[in-house]
Amino acid sequence: MRTPQGFLRVPAYLTRVGVFSYKRADGTTVRELRPADEVFKDDSLATLSSAPVTDLHPTEMVGPQNVRKLRVGHVGEAVRKDGRLVAAHITVEDHEIIQKVEKGERREISCGYRCRIDATPGVHEGERYDVVQRDIVYNHAALGPRNWGRAGNDVCLRVDSNDAPEEGDEQVFRLDSADAVSATTHSAPSEREDENDMDMVTIRVDGIDCQVAKQSSQLIERALKEHTDAADSNKKALDTLQGKFDAQSAELDKVKKELTELKDPKRLDAAVSERTALLEQARRVLPAEEKLDGKTPRQVHELVLKKLDDKADFAGKSDEYVLARFDAAIASVSADGGGKDDKRSDALDRFRSDTTPKGSLSKSGNTESRADAGLADWQKPLAYSKDT
């Protein structure tokens, strides 16, 4: 039937339930079951609705980037179950393909799709199969000559028998050399001369070699690379966080150790003794009114040194340098018996003590004062009375 636009609208069967044989690149054959619960699943049938129609199978999946070049028509929206078959209307829009359909040169249909392979063997209606096709997502429906479609002659355009050519007049295509099965994706093979695009290639996934269709390998490898890149990025971020965590853990352990040491009674006693000794040394030089509470050892050292030498400057000097100067100053003060004022006082006291005769009396009968005891006669004051 022609549409008002001149397109050809034909009822058709698009696919069916059953076992399909696929020949691998290594020459072996795998038999795949397309069960009814997968073929007639609503989600799967919805992907056939309005799907593009192509002339034979293209070497790539149909999409926005190539639909203008590849599409010759489209599947109708009403896709339904019809017994063991999936039925719909096909609208052929390309003039050359319309002529081939009317001449019988395009009669059968083969769908291009992706699916998940369930590697569970069994027997379906007496026919053995190796794996099961699940989660079928259709991409396009391809037109081809008689005896071309894998699903058999039942899957074809339903045209008037008078339009069909005589048996033997059409070219017969067998789908052998380009058959392929993947553990991840599957698409119907190409019948064009450039069938090498559908050859099997080997890729490695997590250390396991897998055979996939050549046109699918690039997509898989790109997905694997993105996955690997994301994993590497996550590992770097994790390593950064782990490094920060380890650094903080080490710092926390250090603080805990210091706190434990500070709480040690022996350490506390040693600290008190050390502070007491420092203050006792400082008091030999510093006046009693000098406040030392809250001052660090370095500050105490500098107070003592500047008391002994008011021109001393310790800016930029290390704690070890100041401590060494302090120890030397304290040792010097200890050898002299005290500070400068103390030395003068002690020397004077010793001088007076050593030169005063014990028990000396004055002419008046009283013990002489210590101030006059060591003086010669001519140094003593004259008597006031004539009798002395």
Buried (B, 14 or more C-beta within 10 A) or exposed (E): EEEEEEBBBBBBBBBBBBBBBBBEBEEEEBBBBBBEEBBBBEEBBBBBBEBBBBBBBBBBBBEEEEEEEBBBBBBBEEBEEEEBBBBBBBBBBBEEBBEBBBBBBBBBBBBBBBBBBBEEEEEBEEEEBBBBBBEBBBBBBBBBBBBBBBBEEBBBBEBEEEEBEEEEEBEEBEBEBBBBBBBBBBBBBBBBEEBEBBBBBEBEEEEEEBBBBBBBBEBBBEEBEEEEEEEEEEEEEEEEEEEEEEEEEEEEEEEEEEEEEEEEEEEEEEEEEEEEEBBEBBEBBBEEEBEBEEBEBBEBBBBBBEBBEEEBEBEEBEEEEBEEBBEEBBEEBEEEEBBEEBEEEEEEEEEEEEEBEEEEEEEEEEEBEEEEBBEEEEEEEEEEEEEE
